[in-house]
Structures are given as structure tokens and as C-alpha cells.
Amino acid sequence: MAECRTGGDFIRIVMNEVARQQSVHRWVVYDPDNVLHVPRIKADLPDALFVHIIRDGRDVALSLMKMGEFRPFPWSRKARGLLETAIYWDWMVQTGRRHGRQIPADYIEIRYEDLVGDPRRTLATLGQFLDHDLDYERIQNTKLGRLRESNSSFRDEATQTRENPVNRWKERLSKQEIADLEALVGPSLEESGYGLTTLTEKRHVSLRNRWLATAYPRFLAAKLWLKLHTPVGRFANVSSLELSEQASDSASGTD
């Protein structure tokens, strides 16, 4: 009680005690929306380290679209999905990166595909950043939560399809859908190390999509500002496209 003066102090004291009772050295908070609140979290928890897991935006858009279509704006008459979720992914990734540049020593980016395809080397890199031994075999032998039970939006499909989460977009999206996605979020995909498959001259952005790419991030940023700075923001759902908690989990590597 004597040292608990802020919300950050409360979280730190309680979680440190939980970790101590469980004989572990670290506690972790997992939430894709944390990338939106890095400055506040860092102010409340100065020792916090941030791991930003980035996933191919085409797979993210496909996954969220499979969960159901979303209305990007409250006044939208029709539910939409693929392009809106791709723009949301772009906004989340760029917001996280912008915050991360302010604290380069305490921020790292990990590609989801590297974690899936080469977990030992990726965990070694992450372990060095955290100063923590992340032994792959030990993790597999003691897996809990989402390491034990998948929350994939494709978990209702055949095992071989469900357990291969990388590059589903190549088989499930049409050439036109891929071209539209890459036209809208191509720069962020390339910046994240994901190659584009559509020739430059075929990546055309329609007038409607150009407006969407401009207006939707501004709308999301406005909702975030309201949530952070005004009482009415308590009712602003910044977690993307009215996503459920389960869908928000799948957006990770939102990211």
C-alpha cells in the first residue's frame, strides 16, 4: 500500500507477487491493442518492454473477414470486410512502429511467419532482447492457453489446413482481391518484409478505395483520441471493426 501511487504501481505490485508465487521471473500482458497505448504504458511501467508481432496483412485481412463482415463506419449501410481490415492492419502496424521509434531500446518487431517457420532462431532473438531463456522444447512441453488450444478462425477446418496459418491468402483470395489489397497497403507490406505479387501497373486504387484509405485511418485515429482524452471515449470501440474479443486476438500480428 505504501508504494502504490498509480495504476502502473498497482499492476506491477500485483503481477510481481503473482509471478513470485508461481516461481517465475517474468509476467506478460498480451493484447494486440497495446500497440496503440505504448506511451501511456511506458509512463506507468517504465521498465516495460514491447514485443510487436507483425503478420502478413493479407492473411490478417482474410482471417478477420472469415469471422464475419464489419461496418467500418457506424453509418455504413452495407457490411464490408477485406479492404477495411487490411487498412485497419496498416493503421495498427504503423501506429505501433511510430511509438516504437520513440523507445528503440525497449521495442522489438517479430514477424509471425518467422515465429512459425523458424521458432528456435526467432525465440533466440527474442530471448536476447528480453534477457530471458526462451527454450523452444521446454515451451512445447509445458504449453498452456493458446499454445495448447488454437483460437484460429480456421479451427473448424481440416487439421492440415488449420495448422498451416502462413500464406493462406495465396490460395483463398482472387487475383483481383490480392491486387486491391496490395494497392492499398503495399508500402506497409514491403516495409514489413512481405513481397508483393501484383505488378505495379496493375495495382490500381479506385476512387472509392482511395477515399477509404484516407478517411478510415483518420476515423480510427479520431476514435482513439476520444477514448484517451474525453469521457465519451469510454464508449468508443477502437478495437477495429467492432471486433469481438476473439477476433481481436486473431488480429495480432495485428497484428
RODO-2510 file (C-alpha; in nm, 4 decimals, decimal comma):
residues 255
     n   res          X          Y          Z
     1     m     0,0000     0,0000     0,0000
     2     a     0,2837     0,2375     0,0830
     3     e     0,4359     0,2255    -0,2668
     4     c     0,1131     0,2014    -0,4690
     5     r     0,0536     0,5513    -0,6022
     6     t    -0,0539     0,4948    -0,9628
     7     g    -0,2362     0,2407    -1,1736
     8     g     0,1001     0,1254    -1,3042
     9     d     0,2221     0,0670    -0,9488
    10     f    -0,0876    -0,1424    -0,8757
    11     i    -0,0373    -0,3656    -1,1814
    12     r     0,3340    -0,4035    -1,1100
    13     i     0,2892    -0,4920    -0,7421
    14     v     0,0079    -0,7406    -0,8007
    15     m     0,1677    -0,9101    -1,1007
    16     n     0,5101    -0,9273    -0,9398
    17     e     0,3521    -1,1073    -0,6443
    18     v     0,1665    -1,3471    -0,8753
    19     a     0,4945    -1,4212    -1,0553
    20     r     0,6761    -1,4731    -0,7253
    21     q     0,4144    -1,7204    -0,6028
    22     q     0,4380    -1,9133    -0,9303
    23     s     0,8212    -1,9153    -0,9171
    24     v     0,8608    -1,7347    -1,2498
    25     h     1,0770    -1,4361    -1,3330
    26     r     0,8523    -1,2522    -1,5753
    27     w     0,4907    -1,1622    -1,6350
    28     v     0,3487    -1,0654    -1,9708
    29     v     0,0369    -0,8825    -2,0861
    30     y    -0,0824    -0,9921    -2,4293
    31     d    -0,3228    -0,7643    -2,6153
    32     p    -0,2914    -0,6507    -2,9786
    33     d    -0,4337    -0,3116    -2,8820
    34     n    -0,1287    -0,2439    -2,6620
    35     v     0,0497    -0,1014    -2,9658
    36     l    -0,1973     0,1874    -2,9529
    37     h    -0,1058     0,2714    -2,5929
    38     v     0,2724     0,2323    -2,5773
    39     p     0,3430     0,5864    -2,4453
    40     r     0,0911     0,5531    -2,1614
    41     i     0,2047     0,2022    -2,0699
    42     k     0,5680     0,3129    -2,0719
    43     a     0,4862     0,6086    -1,8496
    44     d     0,3028     0,3861    -1,5990
    45     l     0,5505     0,0959    -1,6218
    46     p     0,8934     0,2432    -1,7020
    47     d     1,0607    -0,0998    -1,7165
    48     a     0,8149    -0,2345    -1,9737
    49     l     0,9476    -0,3998    -2,2894
    50     f     0,7361    -0,4234    -2,6045
    51     v     0,7260    -0,7135    -2,8494
    52     h     0,5371    -0,6194    -3,1654
    53     i     0,4417    -0,9336    -3,3593
    54     i     0,3609    -0,8435    -3,7195
    55     r     0,1764    -1,0795    -3,9508
    56     d     0,1230    -1,0555    -4,3259
    57     g    -0,1659    -0,8117    -4,3653
    58     r    -0,3196    -1,0226    -4,6406
    59     d    -0,3550    -1,3184    -4,4043
    60     v    -0,4836    -1,0915    -4,1277
    61     a    -0,7498    -0,9449    -4,3575
    62     l    -0,8506    -1,2928    -4,4735
    63     s    -0,8749    -1,4237    -4,1174
    64     l    -1,0870    -1,1359    -3,9917
    65     m    -1,3087    -1,1479    -4,2981
    66     k    -1,3790    -1,5157    -4,2328
    67     m    -1,5101    -1,4277    -3,8872
    68     g    -1,7722    -1,2035    -4,0387
    69     e    -1,8090    -0,8789    -4,2238
    70     f    -1,7755    -0,5475    -4,0446
    71     r    -1,9089    -0,1988    -4,0821
    72     p    -1,6109     0,0381    -4,0999
    73     f    -1,8243     0,3352    -4,0029
    74     p    -2,1360     0,3432    -3,7818
    75     w    -2,3353     0,4890    -4,0690
    76     s    -2,2281     0,2246    -4,3253
    77     r    -2,5347     0,0670    -4,4814
    78     k    -2,3511    -0,2405    -4,6033
    79     a    -2,1171    -0,4663    -4,4138
    80     r    -1,7755    -0,4899    -4,5702
    81     g    -1,4611    -0,6767    -4,4805
    82     l    -1,1414    -0,7460    -4,6722
    83     l    -1,0178    -0,3977    -4,7636
    84     e    -1,1320    -0,2383    -4,4402
    85     t    -0,9496    -0,4961    -4,2293
    86     a    -0,6354    -0,4514    -4,4411
    87     i    -0,6438    -0,0760    -4,3811
    88     y    -0,7001    -0,1394    -4,0114
    89     w    -0,3955    -0,3695    -4,0086
    90     d    -0,1915    -0,0977    -4,1796
    91     w    -0,3020     0,1620    -3,9233
    92     m    -0,2230    -0,0651    -3,6287
    93     v     0,1210    -0,1613    -3,7618
    94     q     0,2207     0,1963    -3,8405
    95     t     0,0919     0,3243    -3,5054
    96     g     0,2937     0,0619    -3,3211
    97     r     0,6050     0,1412    -3,5232
    98     r     0,5692     0,5122    -3,4632
    99     h     0,5555     0,4551    -3,0892
   100     g     0,8374     0,2014    -3,1060
   101     r     1,0724     0,4509    -3,2683
   102     q     1,0462     0,6621    -2,9548
   103     i     1,1837     0,3785    -2,7368
   104     p     1,4144     0,1773    -2,9684
   105     a     1,5990     0,0018    -2,6847
   106     d     1,2733    -0,1318    -2,5366
   107     y     1,0900    -0,2260    -2,8559
   108     i     1,1347    -0,5174    -3,0961
   109     e     0,9458    -0,6415    -3,4002
   110     i     0,8998    -1,0127    -3,4671
   111     r     0,7412    -1,1494    -3,7823
   112     y     0,4700    -1,4050    -3,7164
   113     e     0,5872    -1,6107    -4,0136
   114     d     0,9399    -1,6327    -3,8698
   115     l     0,7987    -1,7448    -3,5359
   116     v     0,6025    -2,0204    -3,7106
   117     g     0,8670    -2,1216    -3,9639
   118     d     1,1849    -2,0932    -3,7574
   119     p     1,0769    -2,0752    -3,3931
   120     r     1,4122    -2,1644    -3,2374
   121     r     1,6076    -1,8859    -3,4050
   122     t     1,3258    -1,6346    -3,3602
   123     l     1,2912    -1,7206    -2,9915
   124     a     1,6688    -1,6875    -2,9520
   125     t     1,6499    -1,3332    -3,0920
   126     l     1,3556    -1,2523    -2,8698
   127     g     1,5228    -1,4083    -2,5668
   128     q     1,8306    -1,1924    -2,6167
   129     f     1,6122    -0,8811    -2,6286
   130     l     1,4267    -0,9847    -2,3125
   131     d     1,7336    -1,1254    -2,1393
   132     h     1,5284    -1,4391    -2,0862
   133     d     1,5869    -1,8030    -2,1795
   134     l     1,3113    -1,8986    -2,4234
   135     d     1,3845    -2,2647    -2,4812
   136     y     1,1624    -2,3973    -2,7603
   137     e     1,1473    -2,7570    -2,6365
   138     r     1,0571    -2,6510    -2,2828
   139     i     0,7810    -2,4262    -2,4153
   140     q     0,6377    -2,7119    -2,6226
   141     n     0,6426    -2,9491    -2,3258
   142     t     0,4669    -2,7083    -2,0897
   143     k     0,2396    -2,5234    -2,3300
   144     l    -0,0655    -2,3538    -2,1854
   145     g    -0,3561    -2,1469    -2,3145
   146     r    -0,3283    -2,0639    -2,6850
   147     l    -0,0188    -2,2813    -2,7235
   148     r    -0,2380    -2,5763    -2,6318
   149     e    -0,5729    -2,4808    -2,7833
   150     s    -0,5907    -2,2854    -3,1091
   151     n    -0,8036    -1,9735    -3,1443
   152     s    -0,7634    -1,9670    -3,5222
   153     s    -1,0613    -1,8545    -3,7269
   154     f    -0,9925    -2,1653    -3,9396
   155     r    -1,0038    -2,4133    -3,6495
   156     d    -1,3274    -2,5626    -3,7819
   157     e    -1,1486    -2,6853    -4,0952
   158     a    -0,9366    -2,9937    -4,1624
   159     t    -0,6270    -3,0310    -3,9449
   160     q    -0,3757    -2,9823    -4,2272
   161     t    -0,5482    -2,6609    -4,3328
   162     r    -0,5947    -2,5295    -3,9809
   163     e    -0,2374    -2,5893    -3,8731
   164     n    -0,0737    -2,4136    -4,1688
   165     p    -0,1512    -2,0472    -4,0951
   166     v     0,1043    -1,8920    -4,3332
   167     n     0,0153    -1,7623    -4,6799
   168     r    -0,3469    -1,8788    -4,6803
   169     w    -0,4223    -1,5676    -4,8836
   170     k    -0,2415    -1,7104    -5,1856
   171     e    -0,4990    -1,9872    -5,2196
   172     r    -0,8126    -1,8206    -5,0888
   173     l    -0,8088    -1,4717    -5,2389
   174     s    -0,8739    -1,3949    -5,6041
   175     k    -0,6162    -1,2132    -5,8155
   176     q    -0,8347    -0,9039    -5,8061
   177     e    -0,8672    -0,9136    -5,4277
   178     i    -0,4915    -0,9510    -5,3921
   179     a    -0,4324    -0,6637    -5,6343
   180     d    -0,6744    -0,4397    -5,4420
   181     l    -0,5098    -0,5256    -5,1102
   182     e    -0,1582    -0,4677    -5,2399
   183     a    -0,2611    -0,1398    -5,3989
   184     l    -0,3937    -0,0157    -5,0643
   185     v    -0,1364    -0,1457    -4,8144
   186     g     0,1562    -0,2417    -5,0377
   187     p     0,4056     0,0003    -4,8786
   188     s     0,3426    -0,1403    -4,5300
   189     l     0,3650    -0,4966    -4,6593
   190     e     0,7023    -0,4276    -4,8220
   191     e     0,8267    -0,2359    -4,5189
   192     s     0,7443    -0,5432    -4,3101
   193     g     0,9367    -0,7728    -4,5442
   194     y     0,6421    -0,9156    -4,7397
   195     g     0,6856    -0,9226    -5,1157
   196     l     0,4081    -0,8083    -5,3472
   197     t     0,2756    -1,0375    -5,6190
   198     t     0,0919    -0,7840    -5,8356
   199     l     0,2791    -0,5831    -6,0976
   200     t     0,2956    -0,2109    -6,0265
   201     e     0,0933    -0,1183    -6,3344
   202     k    -0,1885    -0,3493    -6,2214
   203     r    -0,2141    -0,2078    -5,8688
   204     h    -0,4856     0,0485    -5,9298
   205     v    -0,6727     0,2204    -5,6469
   206     s    -1,0292     0,3100    -5,7306
   207     l    -1,1713     0,6444    -5,6257
   208     r    -1,3819     0,4753    -5,3580
   209     n    -1,0839     0,2803    -5,2194
   210     r    -0,8644     0,5901    -5,2296
   211     w    -1,1219     0,7731    -5,0182
   212     l    -1,1462     0,4747    -4,7833
   213     a    -0,7673     0,4585    -4,7416
   214     t    -0,7656     0,8257    -4,6450
   215     a    -1,0811     0,8508    -4,4363
   216     y    -1,0741     0,5260    -4,2412
   217     p    -0,7359     0,5735    -4,0648
   218     r    -0,8428     0,9268    -3,9712
   219     f    -1,1677     0,7912    -3,8322
   220     l    -0,9791     0,5310    -3,6262
   221     a    -0,7344     0,7938    -3,5020
   222     a    -1,0244     1,0168    -3,4001
   223     k    -1,1855     0,7310    -3,2049
   224     l    -0,8545     0,6652    -3,0326
   225     w    -0,8166     1,0320    -2,9385
   226     l    -1,1697     1,0381    -2,7981
   227     k    -1,1012     0,7242    -2,5975
   228     l    -0,7812     0,8676    -2,4493
   229     h    -0,8830     1,2268    -2,3870
   230     t    -1,2594     1,2512    -2,3327
   231     p    -1,5229     1,0841    -2,1134
   232     v    -1,7262     0,9901    -2,4215
   233     g    -1,4255     0,7881    -2,5352
   234     r    -1,5227     0,5201    -2,2851
   235     f    -1,7886     0,4188    -2,5357
   236     a    -1,5597     0,4342    -2,8413
   237     n    -1,4616     0,0866    -2,9576
   238     v    -1,1146     0,1400    -3,1013
   239     s    -1,0554    -0,2335    -3,1299
   240     s    -1,1013    -0,2154    -3,5041
   241     l    -1,4170    -0,3001    -3,6863
   242     e    -1,6439    -0,3690    -3,3891
   243     l    -1,4389    -0,6847    -3,3351
   244     s    -1,5284    -0,9346    -3,0706
   245     e    -1,2618    -1,0257    -2,8151
   246     q    -1,1889    -1,3457    -3,0043
   247     a    -1,1479    -1,1611    -3,3334
   248     s    -0,9182    -0,9100    -3,1713
   249     d    -0,6930    -1,1965    -3,0623
   250     s    -0,6717    -1,3161    -3,4209
   251     a    -0,5747    -0,9703    -3,5415
   252     s    -0,2482    -0,9921    -3,3593
   253     g     0,0466    -0,9703    -3,5508
   254     t    -0,2058    -0,7136    -3,5903
   255     d    -0,1139    -0,7580    -3,5829
***
